[in-house]
């Protein structure tokens, strides 16, 4: 039996108040799926990708303050 057939079989045996709840839940699931498909994927920006911040060209250059400690 397919899932659809199982659901139809189960639903046909339930009382009206429970069917109303099942219908509301189905609407909720459809709404949730619609919102999730429309939502933009949330990817985290990489390090150094903040707009408007520019690092100096010599950012990776050794600092003169540590010249005594260099080999």
Secondary structure, DSSP 8 states (H G I E B T S, - for coil): --HHHHHHHHHTTS-HHHHHHHHHHHHHHHHHHHHHHHS-------TT--TT----TTTTS--GGGGGG--
